[in-house]
Structure formats: C-alpha cells, structure tokens
Amino acid sequence: MLLTKRFFPYFATLCLGALNDNFYKNVLLLLVTYSQLNALPIDVNLFVNLAAGVFILPFFLFSAHAGIVADNMNKAKLIRRLKLLELIIMSTAAIAIISQSYMVMLLLLFLTGSQSAYFGPVKYSLLPQALSEAELVKGNALVEMGTFLSILVGTLSAGLVVSNENGLTWAAIIVCVLAICGYLASRAIPSLPAQGDLNPSKFSLFSGTWRCINKARQTKTIWMAILAISWFWFLGATYLTQFPNFAKLHLHADATVVSLLLALFSVGIAVGSYVCERFSFGHVELGLLPFGVLGLSVFSFDMIAAIPLELVEPGFVYSFESFIVNAQHYRVMIDLFLVGLSGGIFIVPLYAFIQTRAEKQECAQAIAANNIINAFFMVGSAVLSIVLLGVFQWSIPELFMLVGVLNLVVLLYVYSQVPEFTQRFISYLLSHVMYRVNVRGREHIPAQGAGIIVSNHVSYVDALVIMGASTRPIRFVMDKSISEIPLLKYLFRHAGVIPICSPKKCESTYLNAFEQIHQALANDELVCIFPEGKLTPDGEIGEFRPGIDKILQRDPVTVIPLALTGLWGSYFSHKGGHALTTFPKRFWSKVSVSIGAATNDEFTNRTNLQNKVEDLFTIGRI
C-alpha cells in the first residue's frame, strides 16, 4: 500500500510538510536564542513564547473553517493549493532568514501555522476516501510514523544546519527545496472529489469554532475519541517541553542528550504505530487502547524510579557519548522509548475510529474539532507546567508522576462513558489471548445500514467473539438467562443486548424483544440473533426457530449468515457438563468465525439461512 499511487504521493507530501514546518520553526528559535540577540526588538524569552503561541493560535482560529473547506471540495486540489501557499511562505522565509528579519520570520511562522491548520483536517479525512476500511489502520500507522519521524528529523537537522558556518544560507535553501518537493509530490495525488451534498459555509471566527465542536459532541463515541487523542497531546506536550530541563537538572546532561531523549520518544511513537498496525489484524481495533494507556502510566512511573540517584561533581555534565555508555541510564532510555511506543499504540486506532464513525461528508469537520481540542489541551499542558513548576515549585519528576496518575483517571473516565471501548477490550483479550480467532469474510458485514447477523450458538462468549469480528457495534439478541450471567451482564447491558425468552415463560419479554429489534433496524443498526434459541448441547447446529421469519416479515433487511467453530469444548460451552462449571481444559485454541455473503432477497427464510450457516460451519472446520 505504501508505494501505491493512491497513497505514496500523499504520504510524501505529508512528511515533507511536517519536516519543513519543524525545521523552519526550530531554525527560528535557535537563531533567536544563540545569535544576534541585540537585533531583537523584544526580550528573547518573550520572543520564544510568542513563537510557540503564534504557531498554535491558527489551530484555534481556522480549524473549524478548514474542516468545512475540506469536506466541500476536491481534497487533492485543496492539498495542492495549500502546498503552493507553503512554497510562497517559505520563499519569503528564505529571504527573511538570510536578512535575519526576526519579526518577519515570526509573522511567517503564524502563516505556516495557518497553512498547517488547513492541512490538518484534509490530512486525516482523505484516508477513508483513498483507502479501504481494511487498510485504514495501516494508513494511520504510516501517517503517525511519518509525521513523528519527520518532526524528529526537522528538529535535529535544524540544530546541525544553524551550527554550520554557512547555516543561514543552507537553512534558506532547505526550506525552499522542501517546499518545492512537497508541491511536486502533491501534484501526483489522485483526484478525491467531495462526498455527499456540498454545504459550504462562510468563515466565522468564534461561532464557527463552537459550532464545529458542538457537532462533534453530538456523537458521543467520536467526542470521547477526540478527548482521548487530545489527552495524548497533553501528555506528549508535557514531555517534549520538559525534556531540556529534565536532562539538565536530573540527568546532569547536555543538549546532545536532549536530542537523544527526543529521538527515543519520537522513534517510540513510530514503532508503536507499527506495532498497533500489526496487532490490529486488518481492522480498527479499539481493544488495543488499554495497553497503550497502561503503558503510558507504567513506563512513566518506572522512568521516574529509574532516575540515577548518584551524586556528581559540581559542574559535571554528561555528553552524548558518556551518557549512553553509562549503564545506569539504560533503564531511563528504555522507559522513555516505551512511553512513546505506548503512545503510538494509543492514538492510531483512535484516529481510524473517528474516520470510520464520522459521516463521510463531515469527516474533515470531525478532524477539525479534534485539532481544536488538541490545541486547547496543549495550551493546558503549558499552563499546568507553569503553575506547578513555577508557582508551587514542583520538580519535573513530580510533574511526570502527576501526568501518569491523571492518565489512569482519563482511562477510567473514557471507558465509563463509552462502554463499547470496554467491550472491545474484553473481546480482544478473548480473541487473541484466550483463543486464536481467525475471521473469514469480514468484508461481507455491511459498512452501514440495517442488517441482521444469524449465527449458530456454541458458548456464553459467542457475542464477544462476534463483536471482535465486526468493525461496527452490534446489538445482540440472547436468552435472558445468558444476558444476566453475573460476570458478563454488565458488558451485555451496556452493549445494548436485547433479552428474549420463550413466550410461555414471559410473554412481555418476548414481545418487547421483537419491538426492540424493530427499533434497532429502523435506526440502521446491526442486530445479531442466534436462531437456535439455546446453546448447542452436542456441538452441532440445531434447528432454527421461526423468530427470524417473524423479524424479516416486518423488516426485510439484509441478512448475514455467520458460523462459529472451535468454541465447542471450551470452558464456556456445555461439553462435558454445564458451561462455567467444569475446569478449563483448553487455552489459546483455534476459533474460526466464517461470515457468508449478505442476502436480502424475498426467499430468505430460516430454512435456507440454516443451510448457509451449516455450509459455513463445515468450511470453518476445515
């Protein structure tokens, strides 16, 4: 996928843009900090803080409008216009660098931030249009890898170039060359016209921003994903901002070690993005999120505990070489790398989740809302650091410890607000730790619209296994006695399970189940039923009951046959005694989920659906 025409030009454009932005920003900061201080009309510290502010301010001002623009025009054309604007900005910046016109460079930094603010929404909303759903996680992983490695290269190369004898000239040449290459790469991006009805809107500074945020808040799952991503940027900004003083005060190291810490963190995120893609198994996998969140806290705590307590001679400073050969620093370096890796695992599925859940014609606006909240959290990170470190005189390790604790609080909050995240985590553990689940035919599950999945019923965890095979939320219809199992009823209740029982036992529950099924299908939801009506007593498929015919008579929707194999004989099945009463005898056994082609013709009934499930059941056994 990386080298395909539909992805590589966009990927190259993205990386060149991130590289150029960070190279230019750090060139400006280094020039201001280390040379010609008398040429500045304002204090150097004020200038540095202004530089940080003017780069992030456009994300507050223009992101909402950028999202609307991206949703309402050809995305390839928009990217080319933005890259042309970058070329103009950087050509002017080259002149400002050579002439050392620092206030002009500051203004151009604002324009660079504005260009980035408009590029942000199209950067992510383009992916679901250019890639298939099965490629989304890989695409987002590559984007995160490319972005953070470009940021790293841009930051480090700025220091190398500025320290060169002809640094100003080389810096001017590099920003122009990168802008030219970025524009040429954008010319190769295939056409990506707007999706859905066009709805252009006039630019509105404050009301547009508020409207964009409110629209994202209307979908709770998307809003929680945005808050989770923004929290990562809060945590990341805290680390990146404090690296210089952390290295100086607590590791007794020079600026070269700061670069090493930055490299470990950035490469860790890139590797984490790759790991996430490998363990997502071809679909958006929210089950990985807790591993990322827990890693962020655990490795943060361990890094603090690993800070060397040795007393060094006054004035002694570790250089890059002396730092890395000292074994007592290895644990700090490994922990910092693993913090970055955990971050990569954390954010990749969240971006892919927003892309799959947002309406196609409003995806860029959802990303724009994300960018606005990201910027707000990054500013919050700076404010918290200033207050705790400056006013209350906290140490940097204490700040890192607080962030690690808050990270766990955020985890509990997000998971309490969005039960689907918890369900996905349990399903992931079940599918990839307790069992080895192989899914065939996942592409047959419709991406949108009402549908009914019919499956054989083998064990108490069938719903969790099927849930992990689908990228869409599923409403399960299951026997009331199963839905009230003590260990599982919390998950089932928050998954919107529809309990059902024999009309002889409770007619009101029976009738209410069919009414809930009708409402779910009317809302274009995906419903899964087990037409056998009970767990298999012998591992074979029993006769399908007429309930499915009753549902289809009222709502003739798409039906997707599905067969489970490999769960018979597990702790959760009735083999050898009642489920959950025998001692577990199998671990990490193979389970197959075979999904057949969807059908919605007038001849669909329980008999032919049972035949299709039995055929899939036979295939799954092979």
C-alpha positions in Angstrom: 0.0 0.0 0.0 2.8 2.4 0.9 4.1 2.6 -2.7 0.7 2.8 -4.4 -0.3 5.9 -6.4 -3.3 6.4 -4.2 -1.2 6.7 -1.0 2.5 7.4 -1.6 2.2 10.9 -3.1 0.0 11.9 -0.2 2.4 10.3 2.3 5.4 12.1 0.8 3.6 15.4 0.8 2.6 14.9 4.4 6.2 14.0 5.6 7.8 16.8 3.6 5.3 19.3 5.1 5.9 18.1 8.7 9.7 18.2 8.1 9.6 21.7 6.7 7.4 23.1 9.4 9.5 21.8 12.2 12.8 22.6 10.5 11.8 26.3 10.0 10.3 26.7 13.5 13.4 25.3 15.2 15.8 27.3 12.9 13.9 30.5 14.0 14.1 29.5 17.7 17.8 28.6 17.5 18.7 31.8 15.6 16.9 33.9 18.2 18.4 32.0 21.2 22.0 31.9 20.1 22.8 34.7 17.7 22.4 38.4 17.3 20.3 38.9 20.4 20.7 42.7 20.2 18.9 42.7 16.9 15.6 41.7 18.6 13.2 44.5 19.4 11.8 42.4 22.3 13.1 40.2 25.1 14.4 36.8 23.9 12.2 34.8 26.3 9.1 36.8 25.2 10.0 36.1 21.6 10.3 32.3 22.2 7.0 32.2 24.0 5.4 34.3 21.2 6.8 31.9 18.6 5.2 28.9 20.4 1.9 30.8 20.7 1.7 32.1 17.1 2.3 28.6 15.7 -0.6 27.1 17.7 -3.0 30.1 17.5 -4.2 29.3 13.9 -5.5 25.9 15.1 -8.0 27.7 17.3 -8.8 30.3 14.7 -9.1 28.4 11.4 -9.6 24.7 12.1 -13.4 24.9 12.0 -13.4 26.6 8.6 -10.6 24.3 7.4 -12.9 21.3 8.2 -15.8 22.7 6.2 -13.5 23.6 3.2 -12.0 20.1 3.2 -15.5 18.4 3.2 -16.7 20.6 0.4 -14.0 20.5 -2.3 -11.7 18.1 -4.1 -9.1 17.1 -1.4 -6.3 16.7 -3.9 -6.9 20.1 -5.3 -7.0 21.6 -1.8 -3.7 20.0 -0.8 -2.1 21.4 -4.0 -3.3 24.9 -3.2 -2.0 24.6 0.4 1.4 23.3 -0.8 1.6 26.2 -3.3 0.9 28.6 -0.3 3.6 26.8 1.6 6.0 27.4 -1.3 5.2 31.1 -1.3 5.6 31.4 2.5 8.9 29.5 2.6 10.3 31.5 -0.4 9.6 34.6 1.7 11.0 32.9 4.8 14.3 32.2 2.9 14.8 35.9 2.4 13.9 36.7 6.0 16.4 34.1 7.2 19.3 35.4 5.2 18.5 39.0 6.2 17.8 37.9 9.8 14.5 39.8 9.9 13.2 38.1 13.0 9.8 39.8 13.3 9.1 38.9 9.7 10.1 35.3 10.4 7.7 35.4 13.4 4.8 36.6 11.1 5.7 33.9 8.6 5.6 31.3 11.4 2.0 32.4 12.0 1.3 31.8 8.3 3.0 28.4 8.5 0.7 27.5 11.4 -2.3 28.7 9.5 -1.3 26.5 6.5 -0.9 23.6 8.8 -4.3 24.3 10.4 -5.9 24.0 7.0 -3.9 20.9 6.1 -4.8 19.0 9.3 -8.4 18.1 8.6 -7.7 17.1 5.0 -4.7 15.1 6.1 -6.8 12.6 8.0 -10.2 12.8 6.3 -8.5 11.9 3.0 -7.6 8.4 4.2 -11.1 6.8 4.4 -11.7 8.0 0.8 -8.4 6.8 -0.6 -8.1 3.5 1.3 -10.4 0.6 2.0 -11.6 0.1 5.6 -9.2 -2.9 6.0 -6.3 -0.5 5.1 -7.3 2.3 7.5 -5.3 1.2 10.5 -2.2 0.6 8.3 -2.7 4.0 6.7 -3.0 5.8 10.0 0.0 3.9 11.4 2.1 5.0 8.5 0.9 8.6 8.9 1.8 8.7 12.5 5.2 7.1 11.8 6.0 9.5 9.0 4.8 12.5 11.0 6.8 11.9 14.1 9.9 10.8 12.3 9.7 14.0 10.2 9.3 16.1 13.3 12.3 14.4 14.8 14.4 14.9 11.6 13.3 18.5 11.2 14.1 19.3 14.9 17.5 17.7 14.9 18.6 18.9 11.5 17.8 22.5 12.4 20.4 22.4 15.1 23.0 20.9 12.7 22.3 23.4 10.0 22.3 26.5 12.2 25.6 25.5 13.8 27.2 25.3 10.4 29.4 28.2 9.2 27.1 29.0 6.3 24.0 28.0 8.3 21.7 30.8 7.3 22.3 30.2 3.6 21.8 26.5 3.9 18.6 27.0 6.0 17.2 29.3 3.4 17.9 26.8 0.6 16.5 23.8 2.6 13.1 25.4 3.4 12.7 26.3 -0.3 13.7 22.9 -1.6 11.4 21.1 0.9 8.5 23.3 -0.1 9.2 22.6 -3.9 9.4 18.9 -3.3 6.2 18.9 -1.3 4.3 20.8 -4.0 5.6 18.4 -6.7 4.6 15.4 -4.6 1.1 16.9 -4.2 0.7 17.1 -7.9 0.7 13.3 -8.1 -2.2 12.8 -5.6 -5.2 11.3 -7.4 -8.4 13.3 -7.6 -10.6 12.9 -4.4 -13.9 14.8 -5.0 -16.1 15.9 -2.2 -18.5 13.3 -0.9 -22.2 13.9 -0.2 -24.1 17.1 -0.6 -22.0 20.3 -0.7 -22.6 22.6 2.2 -20.1 25.5 2.0 -20.1 27.9 4.9 -18.8 31.4 5.3 -15.8 32.0 7.6 -16.9 32.6 11.1 -14.1 33.0 13.7 -15.8 32.1 17.1 -19.2 30.8 16.2 -17.8 28.5 13.6 -15.3 27.0 16.1 -18.1 26.5 18.7 -20.4 25.0 16.0 -17.7 22.6 14.9 -17.1 21.4 18.5 -20.8 21.0 19.2 -21.3 18.9 16.0 -18.5 16.5 17.2 -20.1 16.3 20.6 -23.4 15.1 19.1 -21.8 11.7 18.6 -20.6 10.5 22.0 -18.1 7.9 20.8 -16.4 10.4 18.4 -16.3 13.0 21.1 -14.7 10.6 23.6 -12.1 9.6 20.9 -11.3 13.2 20.4 -10.8 13.8 24.1 -8.6 10.7 24.3 -6.4 11.9 21.4 -6.2 15.3 22.9 -5.1 13.9 26.2 -2.2 12.2 24.4 -1.2 15.5 23.0 -1.4 17.0 26.5 0.9 14.3 27.8 3.2 14.5 24.8 3.5 18.3 25.0 4.3 18.0 28.7 7.2 15.6 28.0 8.6 17.4 25.0 8.5 20.8 26.7 10.3 19.5 29.8 13.0 17.3 28.1 15.7 20.1 28.2 15.3 20.9 31.9 14.8 17.2 32.8 18.0 16.3 31.1 19.9 19.2 32.7 18.6 19.0 36.3 18.0 15.3 36.8 20.3 13.6 34.4 23.1 16.1 34.5 23.4 16.0 30.7 24.0 18.5 27.9 21.9 19.5 24.9 23.0 16.4 22.9 21.3 14.2 25.4 18.1 16.2 25.0 18.2 15.3 21.3 18.7 11.7 22.3 15.6 11.8 24.6 13.6 13.4 21.8 14.7 10.8 19.4 13.8 7.9 21.7 10.3 9.4 22.3 9.6 10.0 18.6 11.0 6.7 17.4 9.0 5.0 20.1 5.8 6.6 18.8 6.7 5.5 15.3 7.4 1.9 16.4 4.2 1.9 18.5 2.2 2.9 15.4 3.8 -0.1 13.5 3.1 -2.5 16.4 -0.5 -1.2 16.6 -1.0 -2.0 12.9 0.5 -5.5 13.2 -1.7 -6.4 16.2 -4.9 -4.8 14.8 -5.2 -7.7 12.3 -6.6 -5.6 9.4 -9.3 -3.7 11.1 -9.9 -0.8 13.5 -9.1 -2.4 16.9 -10.2 -0.4 20.0 -9.2 -3.4 22.1 -5.6 -2.2 22.0 -6.3 1.1 23.7 -5.9 0.0 27.3 -2.5 -1.5 26.5 -1.4 1.9 25.3 -2.9 3.8 28.2 -1.5 1.5 30.8 1.9 1.6 29.1 1.9 5.4 29.3 1.5 5.3 33.0 3.5 2.3 34.0 6.6 3.3 32.0 6.3 6.9 33.2 6.3 5.7 36.8 9.3 3.4 36.1 11.2 6.1 34.3 10.9 8.3 37.4 12.0 5.5 39.6 15.0 4.9 37.3 16.4 8.4 37.6 20.0 7.9 38.9 20.5 9.0 42.5 24.3 9.3 42.2 25.9 12.5 43.3 28.0 14.1 40.6 30.7 16.7 41.0 29.6 20.3 40.7 29.8 21.4 37.1 30.0 17.8 35.7 27.8 17.3 32.6 27.2 14.1 30.7 27.9 14.3 26.9 26.1 12.1 24.4 28.9 9.6 24.5 29.4 9.4 28.2 25.6 9.3 28.8 24.9 6.2 26.6 27.9 4.2 27.8 26.8 4.6 31.4 24.6 1.5 32.2 22.6 3.3 34.9 20.9 5.4 32.2 19.7 2.4 30.1 16.5 2.0 32.2 15.6 5.6 31.7 16.2 5.4 28.0 14.2 2.2 27.6 11.3 3.5 29.6 11.1 6.7 27.6 11.1 4.7 24.4 8.3 2.5 25.7 6.3 5.6 26.8 6.5 6.7 23.1 5.6 3.2 21.9 2.6 3.1 24.2 1.5 6.5 22.8 1.7 5.1 19.2 -0.5 2.1 20.2 -2.9 4.5 21.8 -3.6 7.1 19.1 -3.5 5.1 15.9 -6.8 3.2 16.4 -8.5 6.4 17.7 -7.8 8.3 14.5 -9.0 5.3 12.5 -12.1 5.1 14.7 -13.1 8.7 14.0 -12.6 8.2 10.3 -14.9 5.2 10.2 -17.6 6.5 12.5 -17.9 10.1 11.2 -20.3 10.8 8.3 -18.4 10.8 5.0 -19.4 14.3 4.2 -18.4 15.6 7.7 -15.2 13.6 8.4 -12.9 16.6 7.9 -15.0 18.6 10.3 -14.7 15.9 12.9 -10.9 16.0 12.5 -11.1 19.8 12.7 -12.9 19.6 16.0 -10.1 17.2 17.1 -7.4 19.7 16.1 -9.1 22.5 18.1 -9.4 20.4 21.2 -5.8 19.1 20.7 -4.6 22.7 20.6 -6.6 23.5 23.7 -5.1 20.6 25.7 -1.6 21.5 24.6 -2.1 25.0 25.9 -3.5 23.5 29.1 -0.3 21.4 29.4 1.8 24.6 29.2 -0.4 26.3 31.8 -0.3 23.4 34.2 3.5 23.1 33.9 4.0 26.8 34.5 1.8 26.8 37.6 3.2 23.6 39.2 6.8 24.2 38.3 6.9 27.9 38.7 4.3 28.8 41.4 4.3 25.6 43.5 7.9 24.7 42.9 7.3 21.1 41.9 10.1 19.1 40.4 9.8 17.7 36.9 9.6 14.1 38.1 6.7 15.1 40.3 5.0 16.6 37.3 5.6 13.5 35.2 4.2 11.4 38.1 1.0 13.6 38.2 0.6 13.2 34.5 0.9 9.4 34.8 -1.8 9.3 37.5 -4.1 11.6 35.5 -3.6 9.3 32.6 -5.2 6.5 34.6 -8.1 8.8 35.6 -8.6 9.7 31.9 -8.7 5.9 31.1 -11.4 5.3 33.7 -13.4 8.3 32.5 -13.4 7.4 28.8 -14.2 3.8 29.4 -17.0 4.6 31.8 -18.5 7.0 29.2 -18.1 4.6 26.2 -18.9 1.0 27.1 -18.0 0.0 23.5 -14.4 0.6 24.3 -14.6 -1.8 27.3 -16.4 -4.4 25.2 -13.8 -4.2 22.5 -11.0 -4.7 25.1 -12.7 -7.8 26.6 -13.3 -9.1 23.1 -9.7 -8.5 22.1 -8.4 -10.4 25.1 -10.8 -13.2 24.4 -10.0 -13.4 20.7 -6.2 -13.0 20.9 -5.2 -14.2 24.4 -7.6 -16.9 25.4 -8.2 -18.0 21.8 -6.7 -17.7 18.3 -9.6 -16.3 16.4 -9.4 -16.4 12.6 -12.1 -14.3 10.8 -13.1 -15.1 7.2 -15.3 -12.9 5.2 -15.3 -9.8 7.4 -15.9 -7.7 4.2 -19.4 -9.2 4.0 -20.5 -7.2 7.0 -22.1 -4.0 5.6 -20.4 -0.8 6.5 -23.6 1.0 7.1 -27.4 0.4 7.2 -29.6 -2.1 8.9 -28.7 -5.7 8.9 -29.2 -9.0 10.8 -26.4 -11.4 11.6 -27.6 -15.0 12.1 -25.2 -17.4 13.9 -25.0 -20.8 15.5 -24.9 -20.7 19.3 -22.0 -22.6 20.9 -21.0 -20.8 24.1 -21.6 -18.0 26.5 -18.9 -15.9 24.9 -20.2 -16.1 21.3 -21.3 -12.5 21.4 -17.9 -11.3 22.5 -16.2 -13.2 19.7 -18.6 -12.0 17.1 -18.2 -8.4 18.4 -14.5 -8.6 17.8 -15.0 -9.8 14.2 -17.1 -6.7 13.4 -15.9 -3.1 13.0 -19.5 -1.9 13.7 -21.3 -2.1 17.0 -23.8 -5.0 17.2 -27.0 -5.3 19.2 -27.2 -9.0 20.3 -30.5 -10.8 20.9 -29.8 -13.5 23.5 -31.6 -15.7 26.0 -32.5 -13.6 29.1 -30.8 -16.1 31.4 -27.5 -15.7 29.5 -27.7 -11.9 29.5 -28.0 -12.0 33.3 -24.8 -14.0 34.0 -23.1 -12.2 36.9 -19.7 -11.8 35.3 -21.0 -10.8 31.9 -24.3 -8.9 32.5 -22.6 -5.5 32.9 -20.9 -5.8 29.5 -24.1 -7.2 27.9 -26.3 -4.4 29.4 -24.0 -1.6 28.1 -23.7 -3.3 24.7 -27.4 -2.9 24.3 -28.2 -6.6 24.4 -31.9 -7.4 23.7 -33.0 -10.1 26.2 -35.5 -12.7 24.9 -37.2 -15.7 26.4 -39.9 -18.2 25.5 -43.4 -16.6 25.3 -44.5 -19.3 27.7 -42.1 -18.1 30.4 -42.6 -14.4 30.0 -44.7 -13.1 27.1 -43.9 -9.4 27.8 -40.2 -10.0 27.5 -40.8 -12.0 24.3 -42.9 -9.2 22.7 -40.6 -6.4 23.9 -37.6 -8.2 22.3 -39.2 -8.1 18.9 -40.2 -4.4 19.4 -36.6 -3.5 20.3 -35.3 -5.4 17.3 -37.7 -3.4 15.0 -36.5 -0.1 16.6 -32.8 -1.1 16.2 -33.3 -2.0 12.5 -35.3 1.2 11.9 -32.2 3.1 13.3 -29.9 1.3 10.8 -28.3 -0.7 13.5 -26.7 -4.2 13.1 -28.5 -6.9 15.1 -27.2 -10.4 15.8 -29.6 -13.3 16.7 -29.0 -17.0 17.5 -32.0 -18.6 15.8 -31.4 -22.0 17.6 -32.6 -20.2 20.8 -30.2 -22.0 23.1 -26.6 -23.2 23.4 -25.8 -26.4 21.4 -25.9 -29.5 23.6 -23.7 -31.5 21.3 -21.6 -29.1 19.2 -23.8 -29.4 16.1 -26.2 -26.8 14.7 -29.8 -27.2 16.0 -33.0 -26.3 14.1 -33.6 -22.6 13.6 -36.7 -21.3 15.2 -39.3 -19.2 13.4 -38.3 -16.0 15.2 -36.1 -14.9 12.3 -39.0 -15.3 9.8 -41.1 -13.1 12.1 -38.4 -10.4 12.1 -37.9 -10.4 8.3 -41.7 -10.3 7.7 -41.8 -6.9 9.5 -38.3 -5.7 8.5 -37.0 -7.3 5.3 -33.4 -6.2 5.7 -30.0 -7.6 4.7 -29.1 -10.8 6.4 -25.5 -12.0 7.0 -25.0 -15.7 7.8 -22.2 -16.5 10.2 -20.8 -19.7 11.7 -18.6 -20.2 14.8 -16.3 -23.2 15.1 -13.7 -24.1 17.7 -15.6 -22.9 20.8 -17.2 -26.3 21.5 -15.3 -27.9 24.3 -14.3 -24.6 25.8 -15.0 -23.6 29.4 -17.9 -21.5 28.2 -19.7 -24.4 26.3 -21.8 -27.3 27.5 -19.4 -30.0 26.5 -18.7 -32.4 29.5 -21.2 -30.6 31.7 -22.9 -27.2 32.1 -20.9 -24.3 31.0 -18.7 -22.4 33.6 -18.9 -25.5 36.0 -16.1 -27.6 34.6 -12.3 -27.0 34.9 -10.9 -25.2 31.9 -9.1 -27.7 29.7 -8.1 -25.6 26.7 -6.1 -22.5 26.2 -5.3 -20.4 23.1 -7.2 -22.9 20.9 -8.2 -22.1 17.4 -11.6 -20.5 16.8 -13.0 -19.7 13.4 -15.6 -17.0 12.5 -16.8 -17.6 9.0 -19.0 -14.9 7.5 -21.0 -15.5 4.4 -22.2 -13.2 1.7 -25.1 -10.9 2.6 -28.6 -11.7 1.2 -31.8 -9.7 1.1 -34.0 -11.4 -1.4 -37.6 -12.4 -0.8 -36.8 -16.1 -0.5 -34.7 -15.6 2.7 -36.1 -17.7 5.5 -35.0 -19.7 8.4 -34.5 -22.9 6.4 -32.2 -21.5 3.7 -30.4 -19.4 6.4 -29.8 -22.6 8.4 -28.4 -24.2 5.3 -26.0 -21.3 4.7 -24.8 -21.3 8.3 -24.2 -25.1 8.2 -22.2 -24.7 5.0 -20.1 -22.0 6.7 -19.8 -24.3 9.7 -18.4 -27.1 7.5 -15.9 -24.7 5.9 -14.8 -23.4 9.3 -13.9 -27.0 10.4 -11.5 -27.4 7.5 
